[in-house]
Amino acid sequence: EDSGPLARPINTFLRYRKEKMREMRSKNSKISQTEISKLTSLLWKKEPEEVKLKYKQQYQEEKDKIEQEHRQQFYQQQRIRQQQHQQR
């Protein structure tokens, strides 16, 4: 049974951006997505590793959960990618 493509976890920066977007929107509801992206990018670069680690851990937890739920499909896709890579 094929349940479609394997879901992907949200990457670390997008998790951070989503959280910061809520904060920024609560302070300024008219801020644009472009401005949010620019500001969060600057903030992310300045964040200490321990802050980034929180988002990396969330990413890894979601990735592990997805892999566990779809282990068979994950390995099938992994084999296909390896075969495609070998054919290049």
All heavy atoms as an XYZ file, in Angstrom:
775
protein
N       0.852     -1.188      0.000
C       0.000      0.000      0.000
C       0.890      1.240      0.000
O       1.730      1.421      0.864
C      -0.886     -0.017      1.242
C      -1.689      1.236      1.398
C      -2.530      1.171      2.671
O      -3.036      0.092      3.008
O      -2.660      2.219      3.304
N       0.718      2.111     -0.986
C       1.500      3.334     -1.098
C       0.686      4.491     -0.539
O      -0.377      4.810     -1.044
C       1.862      3.585     -2.563
C       2.805      4.770     -2.736
O       3.305      5.291     -1.720
O       3.036      5.162     -3.894
N       1.199      5.120      0.505
C       0.467      6.227      1.130
C       0.972      7.581      0.647
O       0.775      8.589      1.298
C       0.571      6.128      2.656
O       1.927      6.164      3.042
N       1.665      7.604     -0.489
C       2.163      8.860     -1.031
C       3.555      9.164     -0.540
O       4.192      8.371      0.135
N       4.048     10.347     -0.893
C       5.409     10.710     -0.516
C       5.569     10.804      1.006
O       4.636     11.136      1.720
C       5.631     12.077     -1.162
C       4.391     12.428     -1.877
C       3.378     11.373     -1.638
N       6.754     10.518      1.454
C       7.074     10.604      2.869
C       7.047     12.064      3.314
O       7.626     12.930      2.660
C       8.462     10.015      3.113
C       8.943      9.904      4.536
C       8.034      8.955      5.320
C      10.366      9.411      4.571
N       6.339     12.323      4.388
C       6.276     13.687      4.922
C       7.667     14.110      5.368
O       8.472     13.281      5.792
C       5.310     13.738      6.095
N       7.935     15.387      5.269
C       9.225     15.910      5.706
C       9.025     16.788      6.925
O       8.077     17.573      6.986
C       9.871     16.742      4.605
C      10.305     15.927      3.434
C      11.020     16.797      2.443
N      11.471     15.986      1.334
C      12.249     16.439      0.388
N      12.645     17.678      0.394
N      12.627     15.644     -0.576
N       9.940     16.695      7.865
C       9.839     17.566      9.027
C      10.171     19.007      8.648
O      10.899     19.254      7.685
C      10.879     17.000      9.991
C      11.832     16.243      9.141
C      11.063     15.770      7.932
N       9.637     19.930      9.394
C       9.922     21.347      9.171
C      11.348     21.623      9.637
O      11.725     21.244     10.745
C       8.918     22.227      9.949
C       7.497     21.953      9.460
C       9.274     23.708      9.826
C       6.436     22.598     10.334
N      12.136     22.271      8.783
C      13.533     22.494      9.144
C      13.684     23.470     10.314
O      12.734     24.144     10.718
C      14.377     22.899      7.931
C      14.132     24.314      7.461
O      13.949     25.242      8.250
N      14.149     24.504      6.158
N      14.881     23.523     10.858
C      15.134     24.298     12.080
C      14.819     25.780     11.919
O      14.178     26.375     12.782
C      16.586     24.119     12.547
O      17.468     24.434     11.478
C      16.837     22.693     12.982
N      15.274     26.378     10.818
C      15.033     27.808     10.632
C      13.548     28.116     10.475
O      13.048     29.101     11.035
C      15.807     28.364      9.441
C      15.465     29.807      9.163
C      15.902     30.814     10.012
C      14.668     30.152      8.086
C      15.564     32.143      9.784
C      14.325     31.475      7.849
C      14.777     32.469      8.704
N      12.816     27.295      9.743
C      11.381     27.557      9.553
C      10.612     27.428     10.863
O       9.640     28.146     11.088
C      10.798     26.647      8.488
C      11.242     26.964      7.055
C      10.603     25.994      6.071
C      10.943     28.392      6.679
N      11.051     26.536     11.727
C      10.442     26.441     13.066
C      10.657     27.745     13.829
O       9.745     28.279     14.454
C      11.068     25.294     13.851
C      10.691     23.953     13.365
C      11.493     22.858     14.086
N      11.187     21.597     13.471
C      10.108     20.897     13.749
N       9.258     21.303     14.651
N       9.879     19.761     13.131
N      11.872     28.206     13.778
C      12.240     29.456     14.449
C      11.448     30.629     13.859
O      10.876     31.441     14.582
C      13.743     29.683     14.276
C      14.277     30.958     14.850
C      14.554     31.069     16.209
C      14.558     32.053     14.030
C      15.077     32.239     16.738
C      15.082     33.220     14.548
C      15.342     33.306     15.909
O      15.865     34.470     16.425
N      11.395     30.683     12.535
C      10.688     31.765     11.851
C       9.213     31.788     12.230
O       8.629     32.842     12.462
C      10.836     31.621     10.339
C      10.214     32.772      9.562
C      10.197     32.460      8.068
N       9.627     33.540      7.319
C       8.333     33.819      7.226
N       7.452     33.075      7.877
N       7.901     34.833      6.509
N       8.613     30.618     12.299
C       7.190     30.524     12.644
C       6.931     31.112     14.033
O       5.967     31.853     14.242
C       6.755     29.060     12.587
C       5.288     28.828     12.786
C       4.971     27.349     12.607
C       3.503     27.090     12.782
N       3.185     25.660     12.626
N       7.802     30.780     14.960
C       7.665     31.297     16.320
C       7.865     32.819     16.351
O       7.101     33.548     16.983
C       8.691     30.614     17.219
C       8.474     30.866     18.679
C       9.415     30.018     19.522
O       9.276     28.786     19.511
O      10.285     30.617     20.177
N       8.902     33.288     15.657
C       9.186     34.727     15.629
C       8.092     35.490     14.887
O       7.772     36.628     15.239
C      10.556     35.002     14.974
C      11.713     34.523     15.805
C      11.750     35.222     17.140
C      12.852     34.703     18.018
N      12.815     35.239     19.368
N       7.516     34.878     13.872
C       6.444     35.521     13.125
C       5.263     35.826     14.047
O       4.702     36.922     13.996
C       5.980     34.641     11.961
C       4.863     35.269     11.135
S       4.368     34.269      9.720
C       3.581     32.893     10.533
N       4.916     34.865     14.898
C       3.826     35.099     15.857
C       4.139     36.285     16.757
O       3.285     37.134     17.011
C       3.585     33.858     16.705
C       2.911     32.748     15.972
C       2.544     31.614     16.921
N       2.231     30.429     16.176
C       2.872     29.276     16.293
N       3.816     29.128     17.176
N       2.516     28.246     15.553
N       5.371     36.326     17.245
C       5.784     37.433     18.116
C       5.717     38.773     17.382
O       5.205     39.755     17.922
C       7.212     37.206     18.623
C       7.367     36.043     19.562
C       8.824     35.758     19.903
O       9.692     36.633     19.684
O       9.103     34.645     20.396
N       6.240     38.795     16.174
C       6.272     40.039     15.398
C       4.863     40.492     15.029
O       4.568     41.684     15.070
C       7.116     39.855     14.139
C       8.578     39.718     14.420
S       9.497     39.444     12.890
C      11.098     39.031     13.548
N       4.022     39.546     14.663
C       2.643     39.893     14.293
C       1.852     40.406     15.499
O       0.968     41.234     15.349
C       1.934     38.686     13.682
C       2.359     38.413     12.254
C       1.449     39.152     11.302
N       1.956     39.284      9.969
C       1.742     38.451      8.986
N       1.059     37.360      9.180
N       2.232     38.705      7.792
N       2.168     39.909     16.680
C       1.455     40.392     17.867
C       1.840     41.839     18.183
O       1.048     42.588     18.737
C       1.728     39.492     19.075
O       3.049     39.651     19.525
N       3.044     42.232     17.778
C       3.506     43.609     17.997
C       3.139     44.535     16.845
O       2.964     45.728     17.042
C       5.022     43.620     18.205
C       5.444     42.911     19.472
C       6.945     42.827     19.578
C       7.328     42.006     20.804
N       8.749     41.747     20.867
N       3.078     43.968     15.631
C       2.774     44.761     14.439
C       2.038     43.871     13.441
O       2.666     43.157     12.662
C       4.076     45.308     13.829
C       3.849     46.085     12.554
O       2.726     46.265     12.097
N       4.930     46.548     11.958
N       0.729     43.934     13.442
C      -0.074     43.048     12.602
C       0.087     43.318     11.105
O      -0.292     42.492     10.288
C      -1.550     43.147     12.984
O      -2.028     44.458     12.746
N       0.663     44.456     10.743
C       0.797     44.808      9.325
C       2.174     44.489      8.754
O       2.434     44.787      7.593
C       0.492     46.293      9.128
C      -0.951     46.624      9.454
C      -1.257     48.070      9.179
C      -2.718     48.349      9.540
N      -3.118     49.701      9.237
N       3.045     43.865      9.546
C       4.386     43.536      9.053
C       4.280     42.515      7.918
O       3.491     41.568      7.979
C       5.290     43.032     10.200
C       6.733     42.942      9.728
C       4.788     41.738     10.788
C       7.731     42.743     10.843
N       5.062     42.711      6.879
C       4.996     41.832      5.704
C       5.805     40.548      5.926
O       6.721     40.505      6.748
C       5.528     42.561      4.473
O       6.936     42.721      4.567
N       5.462     39.536      5.144
C       6.201     38.272      5.197
C       7.670     38.495      4.828
O       8.565     37.886      5.420
C       5.578     37.255      4.238
C       4.221     36.767      4.642
C       4.278     35.856      5.858
O       5.269     35.205      6.135
N       3.192     35.825      6.599
N       7.908     39.377      3.871
C       9.276     39.682      3.454
C      10.067     40.275      4.606
O      11.204     39.870      4.868
C       9.263     40.668      2.255
O       8.498     40.093      1.197
C      10.656     40.975      1.782
N       9.475     41.207      5.298
C      10.144     41.840      6.426
C      10.372     40.833      7.555
O      11.435     40.820      8.178
C       9.328     43.035      6.928
C      10.090     43.974      7.812
C      11.289     44.638      7.138
O      11.283     44.830      5.908
O      12.251     44.945      7.857
N       9.394     39.984      7.803
C       9.551     38.945      8.819
C      10.730     38.038      8.468
O      11.563     37.725      9.320
C       8.251     38.123      8.973
C       7.171     38.986      9.623
C       8.505     36.856      9.784
C       5.787     38.370      9.604
N      10.817     37.650      7.219
C      11.916     36.782      6.784
C      13.270     37.453      6.965
O      14.220     36.831      7.444
C      11.730     36.356      5.331
O      10.625     35.506      5.217
N      13.358     38.706      6.583
C      14.627     39.438      6.731
C      15.031     39.541      8.199
O      16.187     39.283      8.554
C      14.498     40.848      6.141
C      14.449     40.892      4.646
C      14.276     42.327      4.174
C      14.027     42.404      2.698
N      13.794     43.800      2.250
N      14.081     39.922      9.027
C      14.379     40.098     10.449
C      14.722     38.772     11.131
O      15.683     38.701     11.904
C      13.202     40.764     11.161
C      12.937     42.221     10.780
C      11.615     42.698     11.376
C      14.074     43.110     11.231
N      13.957     37.746     10.834
C      14.241     36.465     11.488
C      15.570     35.882     11.022
O      16.273     35.246     11.807
C      13.110     35.431     11.286
O      12.832     35.296      9.903
C      11.872     35.815     12.044
N      15.922     36.134      9.787
C      17.223     35.673      9.295
C      18.355     36.326     10.086
O      19.308     35.658     10.504
C      17.358     35.998      7.808
O      18.633     35.639      7.339
N      18.244     37.624     10.296
C      19.264     38.332     11.081
C      19.297     37.842     12.527
O      20.367     37.631     13.099
C      19.003     39.842     11.044
C      19.161     40.525      9.687
C      18.682     41.974      9.767
C      20.612     40.461      9.230
N      18.124     37.652     13.097
C      18.049     37.170     14.475
C      18.638     35.769     14.605
O      19.380     35.482     15.551
C      16.592     37.178     14.968
C      15.949     38.539     15.173
C      14.449     38.381     15.421
C      16.606     39.282     16.325
N      18.304     34.901     13.665
C      18.785     33.524     13.685
C      20.313     33.484     13.678
O      20.933     32.712     14.426
C      18.216     32.757     12.500
C      18.680     31.337     12.388
C      19.573     30.839     11.489
C      18.261     30.218     13.182
N      19.736     29.491     11.678
C      18.945     29.079     12.714
C      17.383     30.077     14.249
C      18.781     27.821     13.269
C      17.209     28.815     14.804
C      17.901     27.711     14.316
N      20.913     34.308     12.835
C      22.375     34.328     12.736
C      23.031     34.745     14.043
O      24.148     34.331     14.338
C      22.811     35.255     11.607
C      22.490     34.700     10.238
C      22.816     35.677      9.147
C      22.375     35.133      7.797
N      22.549     36.103      6.728
N      22.334     35.533     14.834
C      22.885     36.028     16.094
C      22.553     35.134     17.291
O      23.109     35.323     18.369
C      22.363     37.441     16.369
C      22.871     38.456     15.368
C      22.319     39.827     15.658
C      22.803     40.834     14.627
N      22.292     42.171     14.894
N      21.669     34.178     17.102
C      21.266     33.319     18.210
C      22.418     32.419     18.653
O      23.150     31.896     17.823
C      20.069     32.433     17.823
C      18.775     33.150     17.639
C      18.126     33.661     18.921
O      18.729     33.562     20.007
O      16.996     34.161     18.815
N      22.558     32.228     19.957
C      23.582     31.290     20.437
C      23.199     29.847     20.085
O      22.022     29.546     19.841
C      23.591     31.509     21.955
C      22.289     32.151     22.282
C      21.817     32.866     21.046
N      24.184     28.984     20.092
C      23.950     27.585     19.717
C      22.908     26.905     20.586
O      22.151     26.070     20.100
C      25.255     26.787     19.757
C      26.059     26.876     18.485
C      25.291     26.505     17.232
O      24.663     25.427     17.174
O      25.300     27.309     16.283
N      22.831     27.258     21.866
C      21.851     26.592     22.725
C      20.415     26.910     22.304
O      19.523     26.080     22.460
C      22.076     26.877     24.220
C      22.223     28.307     24.595
C      23.661     28.840     24.565
O      24.565     28.184     24.030
O      23.856     29.949     25.081
N      20.187     28.094     21.747
C      18.853     28.431     21.230
C      18.587     27.622     19.959
O      17.524     27.022     19.795
C      18.725     29.951     20.943
C      17.434     30.263     20.200
C      18.808     30.736     22.244
N      19.563     27.570     19.069
C      19.407     26.808     17.834
C      19.223     25.322     18.120
O      18.484     24.632     17.413
C      20.614     27.026     16.925
C      20.698     28.446     16.386
C      21.917     28.626     15.518
C      21.991     30.040     14.992
N      23.132     30.244     14.095
N      19.858     24.853     19.174
C      19.758     23.443     19.539
C      18.313     23.043     19.845
O      17.879     21.944     19.497
C      20.661     23.147     20.741
C      20.715     21.700     21.196
C      21.225     20.797     20.083
C      21.604     21.581     22.423
N      17.563     23.942     20.457
C      16.141     23.677     20.748
C      15.394     23.321     19.460
O      14.647     22.347     19.413
C      15.515     24.916     21.395
C      14.004     24.884     21.486
C      13.461     26.226     21.955
C      11.993     26.355     21.648
N      11.463     27.673     21.962
N      15.625     24.073     18.411
C      14.939     23.851     17.135
C      15.487     22.614     16.425
O      14.745     21.889     15.763
C      15.034     25.099     16.260
C      14.362     26.275     16.916
C      15.089     27.191     17.667
C      12.983     26.441     16.839
C      14.462     28.255     18.305
C      12.352     27.489     17.474
C      13.102     28.398     18.204
O      12.476     29.431     18.844
N      16.781     22.376     16.568
C      17.375     21.169     15.987
C      16.799     19.927     16.642
O      16.533     18.930     15.966
C      18.898     21.202     16.141
C      19.564     22.234     15.262
C      21.058     22.318     15.513
C      21.681     23.438     14.705
N      23.117     23.583     14.982
N      16.599     19.982     17.948
C      16.024     18.841     18.664
C      14.573     18.611     18.244
O      14.153     17.462     18.051
C      16.118     19.059     20.174
C      17.527     18.938     20.694
C      17.669     19.345     22.150
O      16.902     20.149     22.673
N      18.668     18.791     22.809
N      13.815     19.687     18.093
C      12.428     19.555     17.631
C      12.390     18.916     16.251
O      11.569     18.037     15.967
C      11.739     20.918     17.581
C      11.444     21.513     18.922
C      10.887     22.929     18.800
O      10.762     23.496     17.714
N      10.548     23.514     19.945
N      13.289     19.373     15.377
C      13.378     18.814     14.029
C      13.675     17.316     14.093
O      13.011     16.510     13.437
C      14.469     19.529     13.224
C      14.825     18.820     11.951
C      14.067     19.018     10.799
C      15.898     17.947     11.883
C      14.375     18.356      9.626
C      16.213     17.275     10.720
C      15.443     17.486      9.590
O      15.743     16.822      8.433
N      14.671     16.950     14.896
C      15.067     15.546     14.984
C      13.951     14.690     15.553
O      13.715     13.575     15.081
C      16.336     15.397     15.835
C      16.939     14.009     15.755
C      17.372     13.641     14.350
O      18.061     14.391     13.680
N      16.965     12.468     13.889
N      13.235     15.200     16.552
C      12.109     14.453     17.125
C      11.023     14.210     16.085
O      10.478     13.106     15.982
C      11.532     15.208     18.321
C      12.421     15.173     19.540
C      11.980     16.118     20.639
O      10.877     16.707     20.540
O      12.743     16.287     21.601
N      10.706     15.238     15.312
C       9.688     15.079     14.270
C      10.167     14.116     13.191
O       9.414     13.261     12.718
C       9.324     16.428     13.647
C       8.211     16.306     12.624
C       7.822     17.614     11.970
O       8.416     18.669     12.289
O       6.919     17.583     11.121
N      11.428     14.236     12.818
C      12.000     13.344     11.800
C      11.942     11.894     12.274
O      11.537     10.999     11.517
C      13.449     13.744     11.515
C      14.100     12.914     10.446
C      15.516     13.401     10.196
C      16.142     12.525      9.134
N      17.515     12.207      9.404
N      12.327     11.658     13.527
C      12.287     10.301     14.077
C      10.869      9.748     14.094
O      10.641      8.575     13.775
C      12.878     10.281     15.487
C      14.369     10.556     15.507
O      15.018     10.487     14.446
O      14.890     10.853     16.607
N       9.917     10.585     14.459
C       8.518     10.158     14.501
C       8.021      9.785     13.110
O       7.390      8.744     12.918
C       7.651     11.286     15.082
C       6.190     10.930     15.175
C       5.385     12.073     15.739
C       3.904     11.723     15.722
N       3.060     12.855     15.990
N       8.334     10.612     12.136
C       7.923     10.339     10.754
C       8.553      9.038     10.270
O       7.892      8.196      9.668
C       8.295     11.520      9.824
C       7.394     12.714     10.122
C       8.205     11.116      8.354
C       7.837     14.006      9.454
N       9.840      8.877     10.554
C      10.532      7.665     10.116
C       9.938      6.426     10.773
O       9.800      5.384     10.133
C      12.028      7.773     10.404
C      12.724      8.747      9.481
C      14.193      8.935      9.827
O      14.720      8.212     10.700
O      14.814      9.808      9.218
N       9.617      6.535     12.033
C       9.022      5.394     12.736
C       7.662      5.041     12.145
O       7.363      3.876     11.907
C       8.874      5.714     14.216
C       8.209      4.613     14.987
C       9.007      4.211     16.196
O      10.016      4.809     16.504
N       8.546      3.196     16.869
N       6.842      6.064     11.896
C       5.503      5.832     11.367
C       5.520      5.297      9.939
O       4.630      4.597      9.509
C       4.690      7.134     11.414
C       4.349      7.589     12.826
C       3.712      8.969     12.871
O       3.648      9.651     11.829
O       3.289      9.379     13.970
N       6.540      5.647      9.212
C       6.597      5.284      7.794
C       7.905      4.558      7.449
O       8.450      4.740      6.375
C       6.472      6.544      6.931
C       5.234      7.321      7.180
N       4.014      6.941      6.680
C       5.016      8.448      7.901
C       3.094      7.809      7.079
N       3.673      8.728      7.818
N       8.372      3.752      8.386
C       9.679      3.109      8.218
C       9.813      2.366      6.889
O      10.783      2.549      6.167
C       9.950      2.158      9.371
C      11.382      1.629      9.342
C      11.844      1.081     10.656
N      11.761      1.956     11.786
C      12.621      2.943     12.070
N      13.603      3.185     11.245
N      12.486      3.675     13.143
N       8.862      1.562      6.553
C       8.965      0.789      5.316
C       9.046      1.715      4.105
O       9.893      1.546      3.244
C       7.773     -0.156      5.163
C       7.879     -1.026      3.930
C       6.718     -1.988      3.806
O       5.781     -1.949      4.593
N       6.763     -2.856      2.823
N       8.170      2.696      4.060
C       8.176      3.633      2.940
C       9.485      4.420      2.910
O      10.054      4.654      1.857
C       6.993      4.590      3.050
C       6.888      5.537      1.874
C       5.699      6.491      2.001
O       4.955      6.434      2.961
N       5.545      7.364      1.040
N       9.984      4.793      4.079
C      11.240      5.547      4.165
C      12.382      4.749      3.535
O      13.143      5.267      2.725
C      11.551      5.869      5.628
C      12.891      6.500      5.825
C      13.099      7.834      5.523
C      13.948      5.762      6.330
C      14.338      8.426      5.712
C      15.187      6.344      6.520
C      15.382      7.673      6.207
N      12.503      3.476      3.905
C      13.595      2.660      3.376
C      13.435      2.399      1.888
O      14.419      2.349      1.153
C      13.741      1.364      4.169
C      14.334      1.604      5.533
C      13.656      1.250      6.691
C      15.576      2.217      5.674
C      14.203      1.496      7.949
C      16.122      2.465      6.924
C      15.432      2.093      8.056
O      15.971      2.345      9.290
N      12.205      2.256      1.426
C      11.985      2.081     -0.003
C      12.454      3.328     -0.752
O      13.132      3.226     -1.778
C      10.504      1.814     -0.291
C      10.057      0.428      0.102
C       8.544      0.238     -0.042
O       7.796      1.193     -0.204
N       8.109     -1.010      0.020
N      12.080      4.496     -0.270
C      12.493      5.733     -0.931
C      14.002      5.913     -0.858
O      14.624      6.393     -1.799
C      11.773      6.930     -0.328
C      10.313      6.984     -0.703
C       9.612      8.219     -0.166
O      10.181      9.015      0.575
N       8.363      8.387     -0.533
N      14.588      5.529      0.269
C      16.033      5.644      0.429
C      16.750      4.753     -0.597
O      17.719      5.180     -1.221
C      16.423      5.257      1.850
C      17.848      5.591      2.200
C      18.146      5.284      3.651
O      17.597      4.346      4.219
N      19.008      6.074      4.244
N      16.260      3.529     -0.773
C      16.850      2.618     -1.761
C      16.727      3.195     -3.172
O      17.661      3.119     -3.970
C      16.201      1.241     -1.678
C      16.739      0.374     -0.558
C      16.301     -1.077     -0.708
N      14.865     -1.264     -0.604
C      14.196     -1.418      0.532
N      14.828     -1.418      1.669
N      12.887     -1.589      0.525
N      15.576      3.750     -3.491
C      15.362      4.345     -4.817
C      16.348      5.479     -5.046
O      16.966      5.583     -6.100
C      13.905      4.819     -4.982
C      12.970      3.600     -5.069
C      13.755      5.703     -6.224
C      11.495      3.947     -4.963
N      16.500      6.348     -4.033
C      17.449      7.467     -4.169
C      18.876      6.964     -4.361
O      19.628      7.500     -5.174
C      17.379      8.380     -2.943
C      16.198      9.309     -2.953
C      16.361     10.395     -1.895
N      16.175      9.869     -0.547
C      15.007      9.823      0.102
N      13.927     10.289     -0.467
N      14.927      9.320      1.305
N      19.250      5.926     -3.624
C      20.597      5.362     -3.775
C      20.787      4.789     -5.174
O      21.829      4.988     -5.794
C      20.830      4.278     -2.722
C      21.009      4.828     -1.336
C      21.061      3.750     -0.259
O      20.722      2.594     -0.522
N      21.461      4.129      0.941
N      19.772      4.094     -5.673
C      19.867      3.542     -7.010
C      19.967      4.646     -8.045
O      20.754      4.556     -8.987
C      18.663      2.641     -7.294
C      18.674      1.349     -6.513
C      17.349      0.577     -6.630
O      16.374      1.088     -7.162
N      17.338     -0.643     -6.107
N      19.183      5.693     -7.883
C      19.222      6.815     -8.818
C      20.588      7.499     -8.766
O      21.124      7.882     -9.788
C      18.122      7.823     -8.505
C      16.746      7.330     -8.842
C      15.638      8.242     -8.354
O      15.856      9.087     -7.483
N      14.442      8.074     -8.886
N      21.130      7.630     -7.568
C      22.441      8.258     -7.410
C      23.532      7.413     -8.083
O      24.436      7.944     -8.703
C      22.750      8.464     -5.924
C      24.043      9.142     -5.683
N      24.251     10.473     -5.965
C      25.233      8.676     -5.189
C      25.486     10.795     -5.663
N      26.095      9.733     -5.177
N      23.419      6.090     -7.948
C      24.404      5.194     -8.551
C      24.326      5.210    -10.068
O      25.302      4.975    -10.745
C      24.209      3.766     -8.020
C      24.590      3.632     -6.567
C      24.224      2.271     -6.004
O      23.515      1.487     -6.629
N      24.678      1.998     -4.785
N      23.149      5.501    -10.613
C      22.964      5.522    -12.060
C      23.512      6.792    -12.703
O      23.681      6.855    -13.898
C      21.489      5.355    -12.413
C      20.942      3.991    -12.072
C      19.433      3.895    -12.284
O      18.778      4.872    -12.562
N      18.900      2.684    -12.131
N      23.787      7.789    -11.891
C      24.291      9.068    -12.445
C      25.719      8.975    -12.878
O      26.530      8.286    -12.582
C      24.161     10.189    -11.417
C      22.743     10.539    -11.157
C      22.663     11.651    -10.178
N      21.268     11.812     -9.790
C      20.860     12.540     -8.783
N      21.712     13.198     -8.059
N      19.604     12.639     -8.483
